[in-house]
Amino acid sequence: MSENGQSIVSVLENRMSKMSKGHKKIAAYMIEHYDKAAFMTASKLGSVVGVSESTVVRFAAEMGYEGYPEMQRALRGFTSSRLTSIQRMDVMNDHLSGEDILSRILSFDIEQIRRTLEEINRDEFERTVDELVAAKSIYVIGARSAAVLARFIVFYFNIMVENCKIVHTTSTSEMFEQILGIGEGDIMIGVSFPRYSKHTVKAFRYAHERGAKVIAITDSESSPLAKYADHLLTAHSDMASFADSLVAPMSLINALICAVGMRKKDYVENNFKTLEKIWDKYEVFEKNDDQDYDLPDRDLPDIDI
């Protein structure tokens, strides 16, 4: 939550002089140790600063939140783009020490998908599908850990559309050389989560200025990608460890792929029929001896592999 565009920490700093003694303790700790406070329960935060759990809950209400969990989410949003890898390690050690890590992380990821499903703008999702189906060319960019998601999009979109390409971000100059010709009728899909990639933001700005439609897959409206996006799809990726949680973004992307595929059903089916013949002829996949495909006969070129 922000007040006139301010972060939660800025709001705390501005209001602290008018707070009660107990509330000042909470605010001071959250400002100084936001990286740790963002992952504490109300009981734990109260114990650390020397106030009761109920005081922490009242503090959240005083700050304008419906409850402590909402205030905690706002603090996590502030925290996620600011933590270094070392700080993330510290948070993980504090947050998961002594826990059943397998159960805790999987439960955490399930929660990310649940919250994404509850909060996704379905009309915006459908408008995004419309744009993708009508696109002349599609450029997909994602840096660092988001590169995995970008490659996943391109892998399937190459089967569903005629012109889809990955934008490599090894260097700024190389990136701009790849998107030099982007313009009206084209689409750029960008995937970025905290800590946000400057390469992706720069590419978004260029594509926007060239008149291309820009689709952002990111975590919130405050993401730097949102400034240049024609369509914004958000998914939760709250940090549980030094490794980014990309389960909810991947699930959202999977839904996007399926929606576009259903809209281009005939085209996709024809491509898969051809691919099955190719895979069978050139023995791409292992298969059972009794496995047989009833596919239309289509001439395929001989390729040495």
Summary of the structure (lengths in Angstrom):
residues: 305
radius of gyration: 23.6
end to end distance: 56.8
largest distance: 80.9
contacts: 905
relative contact order: 0.10
helix: 57%
strand: 9%
